[in-house]
Amino acid sequence: MYFSFGWIMDVRISLLLIVIVMIDRVITLKDVRVSVPVAIKRGDNANLICHYDMEGDELYSVKWYKGKREFFRYTPKEIPALKSFVVTGFAVERPLSNGSHLTLVGVESAATGKYSCEVSADLPSFDTMIVSSEMEVVDVPVTKPLITGIKQFYRIGDVVEGNCTSYNSKPAANLTWLLDDKKINGSQIMQFPAYKDVRSGLDTSTLGLVFQLSHHFLGRSKLKFSCVAKIHDVYEQRVDRWIEDERPKLLAASASPVGLNPVNYVHSIYDQSSASSSYHHHDGSDFDNQNSDAYMTHIQGNGRPGLL
């Protein structure tokens, strides 16, 4: 079969024009994206935004979906231009909603899920793009986290054992232990599984602490342990627990009553303190404080007790 050179060139030009038109249609509607809160407190209002660039084309419609179900539509050439449809978990605030912004009122737990914005251009292209993002509705705790097990007085070599618990939230709060505002990591932390209340569906999280005091009291008399509970960016609460070195207490006690030998008096207080500050592990065994010799006292040249 014989084809003329001119015919072949016409075919090539036609194909090139088709490709150009297709490329032009692809870029007619661009930069479609959504701004959806990652998390929001139950009962709050959620603001959703659908960004798009029509590149000179006319807008035909903007539709919002929760999962696969349409709940809002904006068609500027129709009357009324705004339409909303009932979906469990929220209501649409129509006076605050339009072709780009959408306000959901009083979101409930059922509002958690995927939200999609579908943008369609008008004739002649009818190009359509859809983008999605997830939103989680959070039940925040009604109380601050609770620290248990940590005493007021410790000595170098002692082990600080305690728990931090955040009650009744959804999802479970993320917990972090801090020592003087610095994060505690590694083997000194014990992560416990979250507990779910089958009736309320809310979670309780607990993070344990097993921290041995070595050099931390040197040059100071107090340390601050803190627990921070956080859920996304919608909830954060912190509680602090101060602990003190027993040595200042022993020094204060060195002012012995009249008639008692100051050496025997100070050692007597130290022995009582040592006996009363032993720890009990979870298995019932006793933990004897180490490095106790660091707290033994001696008589300085002026006859007053001091620390080694």
Solvent accessible surface area in square Angstrom, and as a share of the most:
residue,aa,sasa,rsa
1,M,208,0.93
2,Y,191,0.73
3,F,93,0.39
4,S,54,0.35
5,F,154,0.64
6,G,41,0.39
7,W,129,0.45
8,I,63,0.32
9,M,71,0.32
10,D,87,0.45
11,V,56,0.32
12,R,154,0.56
13,I,90,0.46
14,S,56,0.36
15,L,103,0.51
16,L,106,0.53
17,L,102,0.51
18,I,95,0.48
19,V,73,0.42
20,I,91,0.46
21,V,86,0.49
22,M,117,0.52
23,I,99,0.50
24,D,83,0.43
25,R,112,0.41
26,V,114,0.66
27,I,90,0.46
28,T,18,0.11
29,L,2,0.01
30,K,89,0.38
31,D,81,0.42
32,V,12,0.07
33,R,126,0.46
34,V,27,0.16
35,S,47,0.30
36,V,17,0.10
37,P,38,0.24
38,V,108,0.62
39,A,13,0.10
40,I,17,0.09
41,K,79,0.33
42,R,124,0.45
43,G,46,0.44
44,D,59,0.30
45,N,81,0.41
46,A,1,0.00
47,N,95,0.49
48,L,0,0.00
49,I,44,0.22
50,C,1,0.00
51,H,54,0.24
52,Y,58,0.22
53,D,55,0.28
54,M,27,0.12
55,E,87,0.39
56,G,82,0.79
57,D,32,0.17
58,E,101,0.45
59,L,28,0.14
60,Y,86,0.33
61,S,2,0.01
62,V,0,0.00
63,K,45,0.19
64,W,0,0.00
65,Y,40,0.15
66,K,37,0.16
67,G,33,0.31
68,K,201,0.85
69,R,143,0.52
70,E,36,0.16
71,F,0,0.00
72,F,0,0.00
73,R,65,0.24
74,Y,47,0.18
75,T,6,0.04
76,P,53,0.33
77,K,138,0.58
78,E,72,0.32
79,I,171,0.87
80,P,78,0.49
81,A,30,0.23
82,L,36,0.18
83,K,56,0.24
84,S,41,0.26
85,F,81,0.34
86,V,132,0.76
87,V,15,0.09
88,T,105,0.61
89,G,12,0.12
90,F,24,0.10
91,A,60,0.46
92,V,25,0.14
93,E,59,0.27
94,R,98,0.36
95,P,117,0.73
96,L,111,0.55
97,S,7,0.04
98,N,68,0.35
99,G,8,0.07
100,S,33,0.21
101,H,83,0.37
102,L,1,0.01
103,T,10,0.06
104,L,0,0.00
105,V,52,0.30
106,G,27,0.26
107,V,0,0.00
108,E,77,0.35
109,S,45,0.29
110,A,54,0.42
111,A,0,0.00
112,T,60,0.35
113,G,17,0.16
114,K,92,0.39
115,Y,0,0.00
116,S,5,0.03
117,C,0,0.00
118,E,34,0.15
119,V,0,0.00
120,S,11,0.07
121,A,0,0.00
122,D,14,0.07
123,L,122,0.60
124,P,121,0.76
125,S,10,0.06
126,F,95,0.40
127,D,22,0.11
128,T,72,0.42
129,M,77,0.34
130,I,94,0.48
131,V,37,0.21
132,S,57,0.37
133,S,36,0.23
134,E,107,0.48
135,M,3,0.01
136,E,52,0.23
137,V,5,0.03
138,V,1,0.00
139,D,16,0.08
140,V,44,0.25
141,P,8,0.05
142,V,143,0.82
143,T,80,0.46
144,K,117,0.49
145,P,6,0.04
146,L,87,0.43
147,I,8,0.04
148,T,63,0.37
149,G,58,0.56
150,I,12,0.06
151,K,80,0.34
152,Q,95,0.42
153,F,59,0.25
154,Y,1,0.00
155,R,4,0.01
156,I,21,0.11
157,G,1,0.01
158,D,1,0.01
159,V,15,0.09
160,V,0,0.00
161,E,31,0.14
162,G,10,0.10
163,N,52,0.27
164,C,0,0.00
165,T,16,0.09
166,S,2,0.01
167,Y,88,0.34
168,N,68,0.35
169,S,0,0.00
170,K,89,0.38
171,P,40,0.25
172,A,28,0.22
173,A,6,0.04
174,N,107,0.55
175,L,25,0.12
176,T,39,0.23
177,W,1,0.00
178,L,23,0.11
179,L,21,0.10
180,D,42,0.22
181,D,82,0.43
182,K,153,0.65
183,K,128,0.54
184,I,12,0.06
185,N,91,0.47
186,G,60,0.58
187,S,111,0.71
188,Q,58,0.26
189,I,40,0.20
190,M,80,0.36
191,Q,133,0.59
192,F,73,0.30
193,P,122,0.77
194,A,57,0.44
195,Y,145,0.55
196,K,107,0.45
197,D,32,0.17
198,V,140,0.80
199,R,221,0.81
200,S,65,0.42
201,G,24,0.23
202,L,41,0.20
203,D,16,0.08
204,T,19,0.11
205,S,8,0.05
206,T,28,0.16
207,L,7,0.03
208,G,1,0.01
209,L,2,0.01
210,V,55,0.32
211,F,9,0.04
212,Q,83,0.37
213,L,1,0.00
214,S,57,0.37
215,H,117,0.52
216,H,38,0.17
217,F,0,0.00
218,L,114,0.56
219,G,91,0.88
220,R,111,0.41
221,S,52,0.34
222,K,93,0.39
223,L,2,0.01
224,K,32,0.14
225,F,0,0.00
226,S,0,0.00
227,C,0,0.00
228,V,21,0.12
229,A,0,0.00
230,K,80,0.34
231,I,3,0.01
232,H,69,0.31
233,D,135,0.70
234,V,40,0.23
235,Y,24,0.09
236,E,105,0.47
237,Q,64,0.28
238,R,89,0.32
239,V,31,0.18
240,D,68,0.35
241,R,81,0.29
242,W,127,0.45
243,I,0,0.00
244,E,44,0.20
245,D,4,0.02
246,E,9,0.04
247,R,38,0.14
248,P,63,0.39
249,K,87,0.37
250,L,2,0.01
251,L,72,0.36
252,A,80,0.62
253,A,25,0.19
254,S,20,0.13
255,A,88,0.68
256,S,33,0.21
257,P,68,0.43
258,V,158,0.91
259,G,79,0.76
260,L,97,0.48
261,N,80,0.41
262,P,51,0.32
263,V,56,0.32
264,N,103,0.53
265,Y,55,0.21
266,V,3,0.02
267,H,47,0.21
268,S,49,0.31
269,I,38,0.19
270,Y,13,0.05
271,D,82,0.43
272,Q,120,0.53
273,S,12,0.08
274,S,33,0.21
275,A,81,0.63
276,S,92,0.59
277,S,8,0.05
278,S,40,0.26
279,Y,20,0.08
280,H,131,0.58
281,H,68,0.30
282,H,171,0.77
283,D,119,0.62
284,G,57,0.55
285,S,54,0.35
286,D,85,0.44
287,F,31,0.13
288,D,110,0.57
289,N,26,0.13
290,Q,96,0.43
291,N,83,0.43
292,S,47,0.31
293,D,96,0.50
294,A,34,0.27
295,Y,1,0.00
296,M,65,0.29
297,T,17,0.10
298,H,71,0.32
299,I,72,0.36
300,Q,84,0.37
301,G,91,0.88
302,N,106,0.54
303,G,39,0.37
304,R,164,0.60
305,P,25,0.16
306,G,7,0.07
307,L,50,0.25
308,L,135,0.67
